[in-house]
């Protein structure tokens, strides 16, 4: 029997072979290869299970899903199998007859026996267990277990809780050895952060335990001190395997959610609430641009925990630990709840009426003095971004607007306006899953893409996706994707991309090119020319002259699709709303007469009120504030330490004539503000993010609150200024001529003197960001900052693995432990914004800049390196 599925390459439906079986006297037809437990789900027949999970490979570990099975023999006689079978590992076959516990005494007795076995050592602590009330073991013990226990011996007991990390706690005696957590670790995350240990009666799930596994005599630290022994730095308190691999992961919280008992719990949530006391609201994670679905559980106006939502199209059932645990920032003690007005040099509380009146007057005066620079940050929802864009153009008459609170360039702005803004859904997670090859250009998927890394890893494992990474070294994330490194120093990305484009176009490579590089270029050109290949572009390319131009050239030469993956959740929506100089909503060029007329009609203003020429970018705005050519600034959600030159930003805001700040919490920006207007965090308002795919991800309000979102504050401010304002205007994509494509040349390579190297850097997923405040357990799992050097570069300054090296500029210096890494020579890599290593703030440098390195001079610097 056959059915139809996806269309083949010729456009005709591809046949899918099916099989028909009977389950509890119900006939069901399913695709060949379907597991019996899945076939039962199709017709609404419930089979109990613990180890089975639709996104994990079948393992048959718990045996709770035993069913009675009969299959036809060669003569067609249906004969029962001698013993009950695990339905989670058994594929359906034609003519198979399955009976579950509902219709089979044999299956019912088998399931009762398994349940009795699982409960032998399980503690009777349901009243205090975090899983109580949402526990599959509780439910199935009632529906498929015996009414009483025959076990009279002493139950197995372990020390509890065992910290798998500072965030994840393990109660081993509750574990039923379903192995969901270890399979997630191996199959989905690719991280060794939890493992199955020992065998028989001593078998247990846990982190690496030298006492259990018998490695203590080999010089490996015991489990209690949590110290590491390898040269790679890792999370603060994670244990290590004998080869030095840390038991740490950015995705470890998923094991808590899929654990069918209360064996794995969260240090922050433990013993804080019962599941039946919580109110659940769907949400969208705000920490990256993946748009992951989450569930917000709250009680009495306080968020108690966040879980992964079930969204097969986007994040399936997985989220990062940052999305799961980093939510305390929304209710931090420094939360601003009332408007603030500066008087006699100090901010004092004020009414909304007073604050709005003073803000409108001050901004009007600043506009007359030269104009107002608008810096909204990159964390706005779609509604707020549209309001900021309209407020800047109509109320302030300014095109000096830039949401990029990071390294940026005019070339990047041209690329975004030409190829990304207002283009709607482009490359999707599904496209990545079926792509033959993905090139990560200026993008570290695990650190900067959140869930994106897991979807790439799934494609690598299931569909044979090949991943190329353009970076100074192969990170652990790239290695777990089995990726190939295109080794490029910062600033040389355009050369690599140009060489691949030339090879794809039939050009010749330079004769003196190293053989390994020539092979890598040829392989990349061939792979990107395959149908469905994708280039994922990160925001780091903004600091590499000519790189975005080269991406466009490469895409044209190979036919590969291009997608831009920013870090912040609001950057794609802000781009569509026109939060860049020279760009109106929907990708409309500011200088296009038809685009201007269309926007003016929609906004209900005279076209002449719109700015006539493209304005300044972030660097230009800060320079204008400092030299007085701009009269004031309107800022929101801006962390000055994240900017390319924080010192210049501080000078600019200090010199600004008038500053209005829209903030959730007190920040460094509010210390320079004349008026501070409080706005609502995501949990206290409804809204939508636009993911890197271009997909609109709406979320409802979870907590009742009187706090106002940005668009309502700006609407009130516009009314105070006497300007008609409707923040709800939504623009369709622009169908006219788009902005010109970028056309920049690669910059000359910097000249390196002895003792100088090129700086490489990017954000780690868990760093010193403001949205991770208030969660010390999560902070304990962040990677320690290190300086990565090649062996040759390290030897040139006489440092070795574990030594301390000082990286310095005229602005300042950072001293960090060295990790010798196989990477490009004459380059030092530092985490961009980790605790104890704020590159922009301390060094005043950006990736691609030249910095000095030298061995640290302290007498005790050797041997203090940590891991990664």
N, C-alpha and C positions, 0 to 999 in steps of 0.2 A: 504494500500500500504506500502511496506517495502523497505528499502535499506540497504546497508552494511556499517559498520563503522569499528572501531577498532576490532582487534581479541579478542575473549574471552580467558579465561584461558585454554580452551581445544585446542586453536589454530584455531577454526572455526570462521568465521566472525560473529560478533554479529549483529542481526537485529536491524534496527532503524525504528521506526514507522514514517511515513510521512503523510502529508496532502496536498491536492491540492486545491488552491483557484484561483480566478481571480482578477487581479488588472488592472484597466483601459483596460479591454478586453484582457489582456495578462494572459495566464494560467501559474501558477508557482507552483512547488512542493517543499515543504520545510519540515524539520524535525518537528515533533509534538512539540509544545511549542514555536515555533518561533513567535516573535512579528511581527505584520503586517508591521511596519516600516522597519524591517529587510528583510522581504520578498520582499518589494518594492525595496530595495537596490539591491537585487539579480538580478533583471531584469532591473536595471538602471532607475527606476522611482524615482524621487526626491520628498521627502516630507519635507517641512520646519520644523525646530524644534530648540528649545533652551535648554530645560532641558534634552533631551535625550543624553546619552553618552553610547557607547557600553560596557564600563568597569564599569558603575554604574548601580545600580538597577533602574528599571523604576519607575517613580513617577507621571508622568502626571501633572507637576506643571505649565507649561507655556501654555498648550493647543494649541500651534501653529500648531500642527500636526493633527488637526481635519480632518477626512475624512468621506465620506458617506459610510455606511456599510449595506449590506443586507445578511441575513443568512437563510438557509433552516429551515423550521419548522418541526414538527414531520411527517407531511404528505409529506415533500419534497418540499413544496412551498417556493420559495425564497422571504422573506419579509424584507423590509427595517427596520432598527432600527429607533425609533422615532426621534432621534437627532444625529448629527454628533458625532463620537467617536474619542478619542485620540489614534492614531495608535501606540504610543510608549508604551502603557500599554495593548493593546488588542492582545491576542494570535490568530493566524490564526487557523481556523477550516475548516473541509471539506466542500466544496461547497460555501464557503464565497465569496461574490462579493464586491469588494472594488473599490470606485471611488475617486480619488484625485481631487485637484483643477483643474487639466488639463482637466478633462472630466465631472466634476460635478459642476454646479452652486451653489449647496448647500454647498459643501465643500469650494469652492472659496469664497463665502460670509462669511462663518464662519471664515476662515483664515484671511480675511480682517478685520473682526470685532475684532479678538484677537489682530492683529497687531495694530489697532487703540487704543485699550485699553492699550497695552504695551507702546505705545508712548505718552500717555496722559501726564505723568509726566516726561518723559525722556527729558533731556536738549538738546538743539540744539547746542552742543559744539563739533560736529564732527571735525572741523578744528584743534582743539587743543587736541583732545582725542588721547591717545596712541594707541587705537584700530582702529582708522580711517585708512581705506585702507585694513584691514583684519578682518572686523567686520561682523559677521553673521547678526546682527540686521540691519546694513546698507544694506546689500545685499538683505535680505528678505523683508525689507521695500519697496524696489524697485520692487521685483518680486511678492510679495504677499500682499502688502499694498495698501491703498487708495492713489490716487494722491494728495489729500489735506486733511487737518485736520479740524474737526468740533469742536475741543476743544478750548474754549475761556476763561476758568477760569485760575487762577494763579497756576502754577505748584508747586509741592511739592519740598521743598528745605531743605537740611541738611548742617550742618557744614562740610567742606571738606578741605583736605582729612582727614579721620579718620585713624590713624595708628593702624592697626591690630597688627603690630610688627614694629620694626625699619626697616624692609625690605619690608613689605607689606602695601600698602596704599589703602584705600577704599573710593570711591566716591559713596555714598549711593544713590543719586538721579538717577544715571545711572542704578542701579540694576533693572532687570526685574523679580527678585524672582524665577529664574529657579532652585535654590537650588543645582546647581552643586557643588559649593564650600563646602556647609555644608554636602552634601552626600559624597564627597571625604573625608572630615574630619572624618565623622563617619564610613564610610565603608572601605575606603582604608587605611588611615593613623592611624585611631583609636585615633586621637588627638582632643581635644576640643580647636581648635584655631579660630573658626568662627562659628556663630550660627544664627538661624532664631529667630527673636525677635518680640513680640507683634502680633496682629492680625488685620485684616481688613485694613482700610486706613493707619494705623500706622505701618503696618508690614514692617520690614526691615531686611537686613542682616548686621551683624556687630560682633564686639567682645563684650565681656561682658560689658554692659553699665548699671550701677546702676541707672542712672536717668531714662532710658527707662523702665527698669524692676522693678523699685520701691524697690530696696534693700538698698537704701542709709541709711535708718533708722536702718538697722541691723548692722551697723558698718563696712560695706564693703567700701573700698576706691572707689572714683569716677574714671571716665575714664580718666580724664585729667592728674592725677599725675602718673598713671601707676604703682603704688606701689602694692605690694602683701601683703597679710595678713596671709598666711599659713606658716607653718614651713618648707615646702619644697622649696629649691631655684630653680629659673627658669631663664628664659631669662631676660635680663636687663630691658626692658621696656614693657614686655607683661602684659596685664591685667589678672585678675583671676575671676573664677566663685565663687559663694558663698562657695563652698566646698574646695576652694583653688587650684583647677586644673588650671594650667596656660594655657592661650591662646597662645600656642607656639608649633612649630612642625619643624622637620627637613625636612618636605616635603611640606611646605606651598606654595612654589613657583608654584607648579602644579596647584593651584587654579587660578593663573593669566592666565595660558595658556588655561585652559578649560573654563574660563569665556567667554560667548558668546558676552559680551559687554565690555565697558571699566571701569567697576566698580572696579576691582582689578588691581592695577598697582604696579610696582616695584620702590622703592625709588631711585635706582641708574639709571635706564633707563628712568624714567618719563621725558617727554618733550625733550628728547635728539635726537630723530630721528623719521622719518616716516617709516612705514613698506615698502613702495614702494621705499625708498631710500637705502634699505639694500640689500646686496648680501649674499645669504645663502649658506653655505657649510656644508655637513654632517661631523660629528666627533664622537669621542668616548671619554667619560669622563676619566680624568686622576687621579681622586682622590681616587678611591678604585678599588678593583679587580673584580667588577661586570661586567665591560665592557659595561656600559650603553650607548646606542646610543643617541647622542645629535645633535643639529643643531646650527652652529655658524653663527650668523648674524653680518656682519661687514660693515663698511662704511669708505671709504677713508683710508684704512689701519689700522683702529681701530676697535676692537671688541666692539660692542655696547651691545649685549646680547647673551645669550645661552638659547635654548629651548630644551625640550625633543624630541628625535626622536621617530618614530613609528617603533618598533621592537618587534613583538608579541612573538618571541622566547626568547628574553632576558629581556628587561625592559619594555615591552608593551609600554605605553605612559608616564611613570613616571620616574622622577629622584629626587635625593636629592637636597636640597637647596645649598649644597656645590658644587655639580656638575653644578648647574644652575648659581650661582652667583659668585663663587670664580674663576675668570679668570684674574683679574687685575695683578696678580703676573707675568704674562708673559710679561707685558710691564711696569714693575715697574721702578721708577727713578734710581734704583741701577743696572739696567740691564747692563751687560758687553757686549760691542759691538766691542772691539778690543783686541788683545792679550796683556797681561801684563807681564813684565819681572822685576824681583827684581834686583835693582841696588843700592848699598850703603844703603841697608836696606829698601828701598822703592820700591813699584811697579810703573813702568812707562809704558806708552803705547809703543808698538813695532809692527813691521810688522809681518805678518805671517811667512815670510821667516826666519827672525831672531828668532822668538819665537820657531818655529819648530826645527831649527838647535840647539838652546841651550837646548831645551827639550830632543831631541834625544841624545845629548852628555851627558847631566846630568843623564838620565836614564841608559845609557850604563855604565857610571862610577859607578852608584849606584848598578847596577847588579854585577859589579866586586867586590864591597865592601861587598857583602853578599846577594844581591838580592833585589827585589822590591816587596813591598806589594801592592796589588791592591784592592781598596775599591770603587766599583762603585755605591753604594747605591741601593735602590730598586725601582727606578722610570724610568728604561730604557725601551725603546721600544724593540721589538724582534730584529730588525736589529742592534740596538746599543748594546744589550746584546751579540749577536753573535760576534760583533767586539771586545768588551771588552774581551770576553773569549779567542778569538784567539790571540789578542794582548798580553795578559798575558802569554799564553803558548808558542807562537812562537817568538815574539819579545823580551819579557823579560825573557823567559825560566822559568817562575815562576808559581807554583801552590798555592802560598800564595794569594788567591783571595776569597773574601767573600762579597756578596751583602747585607748581613743582618745588617742593621743599627739599631739594636734593641737588646733586650735580645735574646740570642741564646745558643745553646748547641751542643755538639757532638752527643747526642742522636737525636736531631732534624735533624741534617745533615744526619744521617744514615736513619731516617724515610723518609725524602724527597728523598734521592737517591734511596731508595728501593721501595717506594710505589707511588711516585708522578712524579718525573722527567721523561719526555719523554713518558708519558702514554697517551697523547692525551685527547680527550673529555671523561670524566668519568661521574660522577653525574652531572645532568643538572638542570636548574630551573624547567623544566617540570617534572623531576623525583621528585623533592621536592613537587611539587603541588599535586602529586598523591601518595606520601609516606604515610604510616599509622602512622609513628612516626619518629621524627627527634630529635637527641640528640645534643645539642650545648655544645661541650666540649672545655672550654677555649676560647669561642667566644661569644661576645655580639653582636648579629646580627644587631641591630639598630645602634649602635655606630661604629662598626668595619666593617660591611658588606654592608652599603649603601642600595641600592635597594633590596638586599637579604631579608631584613626585610619585605618589602611590599609583596614579593612573598610568604614568609612564612605565613604572616597574611592572604593573599588571600586563601591559602590552608587550614588554620584553619577555615575560615568562610564558604568556599564553599564545602570542602571535608572532614571536620572533622579531619584534621591533629592534632596529639598530639605532643607537643613540651616539651622536658625536657631540663633544663638548669643546667649545672654543674658550680656553682659559689658561692661566699660567701653570696649573697642575691639575691632576685628576683627583678631585675631592672624593671623600668616602661615598657621597651620594652618587657621583658619576660611576664609581667602581661598582656600587650595588646595582646600577643599571647596566652593568657589563658594557659600559660605554667606551668609546675610543676618544682619546684626547688629541685635539689639535692644539699643540702647545704654543701659546702666543703670549708674549709680554704685553702688559697694558699699553695701549696706543698703537699696537701692530695688528689689531683685528682686521682693519680695512685691507691690509696686505694679504692676509689669509683668505678673506672672503673674495677679494679681487682675483686671486690666483685660482680659486675654485671656479669662479665664474668664467675666467679665461679658458680653463681646461674644459669646462662644459661646452663652451662655444667652439671648441676645436683648436684653440690656440696652443702654442708650445710653452712649456715651462722653462725657466732659465737653466742653462746647462750646469751652472755651479750649485744648483739647489741640492741639499742633502737628499740621499736616496729615500730615507724614511719620510721626509716631508713630501717628496714627490709622490710616493705611494699613497700617503694620507690624502693629498689633494685630489689625486685621481679617483680614489675610492669615494671621497665626498662628492665629487662631481657626478660620478656614476649613480650614487645612491639618491642624490637630490633630483636627478633627472627621471627617477621612477615615478609613475603616477601615484599621487597621494602623499608624496614627501612634504615635510613641513619644516619651516624655519621658525623657531621660537626666539623672539628678540627680547632681551631684558633691558631695563632702563640704564644699566651700566654702560651701554654703548654710547650714551650721551657724552661721556668723557673721552671718547676715542674718535678723533677727527676723521671724517670720511667713512666711518663704519656704517652708518645708516644708508648712505649713498651706495656703498658696496652691497648692502643687503638687497636693495632694490634691483641693482644690476644682476646679482646672483639669482634672484627670483625670476627675472625676465629670461635669463640664460637657461635655467633648468626647468621652469614651469612649476617650481615648488611654491606652495602657499605660505604666506607669512602671517604670524600673529604676534602682537605685542603683549608682553606679560609684565605689567607694573607690580610693584610690591603692595602699595596701599590700596585698600578696598574701594576708595572713591575716585581714583585717578581716571578710570575709563569713563565713568559717568560724568566727571568734571570735564573731560575732553569733549564728550558729546554735547555738553552744555556750553562750550566755548570759553573755558577758563584758561585760555592761552592768548597772548597778544596776537592780533590779526585774525582771530578765529571767532566767528559767530556760531550760535547753536546749530547742531546737525551737520557740522563740517562745512558751513558756509564761509567763504572768504570774506573778510571785512571790506575788502576793496572792490568786490563784485557788486555793481549797481543793482542787479536783480536780487541778489541775496540781501542786500541792505534794505531794499524796498519791502521784501517779504517779511523780514524780521520786524521792521518798523510797523507794518500793518498788524502783525500778530501782537505786538506789544502795545499797540494803540498810541504810538508817539509819532512825531514828525521825523522823517528820515534825517533831517538836518541836525537833530539832537544827538544822533549817534556819532561816535568818534569817526573822523574821516580817514585817519592813517593808523597803521599798526603801532601799538605802544611798546613800552619797555618790558623786558622779561624780568625775572626776579633779581638778577644781578644789577640790571639797569635801575630798577625801582629802589633798591637799597642805596645805590650810588646817588640817585636823585634826592632821596631823603637826607642823605648825609651832606650833600652840597647845597641843599635848599632849593633846588629847581622843582621839587615836588613839595607841596604844602602840608601833606599829611598822609596817613596810611589807615586802611581798614584791614585788619588781620583776623584770622580765625584758625584755631587748632594748629598753631605754628610752634614747633619746637625749635628754638634757635640753634641748639647744639646739633641738629640734623642738617643745617644748611652748610653749603660748601665752605663758607668763611663765617663762622659764628661771631668772631670778633668784629668783623665789618657790619654784621647784622645788628649787633648791640650798639655800635657807634651810630648806625643809621637811625634806629628807633629812638635812641637818646637825643639825637639832633632833630628828629621830626617835629614839625610845628604842632601836630595834633594826631593822636593815635586812638582809634576805637578798636577794641578787641572783643570778639565773640568767643567765649570759652566755656568748657564744661568745668574745668578745674583751674586753680591758680597755676600759672606757669611763668617761665622767665619772660615771656612776651607781655604778660599782664603787669609786670613791674614797670614797664615803660608806657603803659596805656594811660590815657587821660579819662577814658570811659571804658568800663568793662561791663558787657551785657551777657548774662548767663544763658546758656542754651542746654537743651536736653541731650543726654547720651542716648545711644540706640535703644536701650532697654525701656526707655520712658517715652518713646514716640514710635509712630509707624513711619515706614519709608521704604526705600528700595535702593539696592546697590546695583551697579552694572558690572558683571564679572569680566575677566579678560576675554572671554568668548564673545562678549557683546550681549550677553543674556541678562535681561532685567530680573533681579532677584528681590521680590517684595517681601516685607516682613511686617507683622502687626505689632502694636504696642503691647508690652508684657506687663509693665507696672503702671498703676495709676500715678499721675504726677501733674503738678501745675507748671512744670518747666516747659518752655517753648522751644520748638525746633528752630534752626537758623532761618528758614524761610518765613516763619511767622514774625520773628524779630525784625527781619529786614523789611517785611511788609509794613509793620508798625513804624519803622524808621522812615520809610518812604512816605507814608501818610503824614508824618510829622514834617517832612520836607515839602509836602504839597505836590507830590508827583504821583499820578495814577500808577497803580502797581497791582499786577495779578501774577503771583508766583506760580500759578498752576498751568501756564501756557506750555504745551509740549510741541516740539517741532519734529516734523517728519524728516527723514534723511534728505540731504541735498542732492538733487539730480542734475544740477548744472555743473559748470566747469569747476574743478577742484583746485586747491592751491598747488603751486608748482612743486614737483618732486625735489628732494634735496639734491644738491650738486656740489659736494664738498670734496676736496682732495685730502689724502692722508697727510698728516703733519710730519715734518722731519723728526727723526728720532733724537732724543736729548743726548747731549754729550756727557758721558760719565767719566768723572775723575776718580782717582783711587779713593776708596772709602765711601763712594756714592753708589746708589742703586735706584731702580725704579720702584715706586710704591704700587702694590696691588692690594685691593681690599674689596670686601663686600659685607653686607649685613648678614649676621647669623640669625636664624629664626628666633632664638631666645637670646636677647641681648639686654641692653640697658634702656629699652624704650619705655616711654611713659605709659603705654597701654598694658604693661606687665606689672605695674606697681601693685602692692598689696597682696602679692601671692608669693611668700618666701619659699614655699615648698616647690613651686615651679621654678623659681630662680635657682634653687639648688641643683636642678638638672641641666642648667645652661653650661655650654662648653667654656672652659677656661681660656682666656685670651693667650695666644702664643704668637711668636714670630716665626714664619716658615721661610727657610732658606734652602737653596740647593747645596749639595755637598761642596761644590766648588766655591760658591759665594760665601759659605760659612768658613771654609778654610782660608779664604782671602783676608778675613778679619780675625782669624784665630779663635773661632768659637766652635763648639761641638754640641751634639745633641744633649739638651738639658742645661747647657750654659745659659747665661743671661746676655742679651744683646740690647744695646741702646740705639733706637731709631730716632733721629732728630732732624729738625729744621731750625731756621732762625727764630721760629715762634716758640718752640718747646721740644720736649723729648719724651719718649716712652721707653721703658725698660721691661722686657718680657723674656720668658724662657724660650729657647730655640728648639724648634722641631725641624730636623734636617729632613727634607722632602725631595722626592724626585720631581723636579720642576725646572722652569726656565732659569738660566743663570742671570745674574745681575738684577735680580728681582727679590724684594722682600714682601711677603704677604702678612697683613695684619687684619684682625676683625675690625670692621668700620666703627661700630658703636657699642662695644661690649663694656661691661663694668670694669673699670680700670684701664680701658683702652678706647678713648674717644678720639679717633684720628682727626676728624675735621677740627674739633675744639682744641685739642692739645697741639697738633702739628700745624694746623692751618693748611693742610695739604689734601689733595684728592688723588685717586688712582691715576697713574700716569705721570705724576710729579716725581722729581728727583729728590731723594732724601739721603741723609748720611747714616751710616751704620758703623758701630764699633763695639768691641767687647765691653761689657759693663765693668766698671772699675772697682766695684765693691769686693772685698776679699772673700766673701762667702757666696759668690754668685754661682759657683760650679755645682752641678748636680741638683739644682732646684727646679728643673723643668717639669712640667706636667704633661698632660696628654691630650689627645683629641679624638 
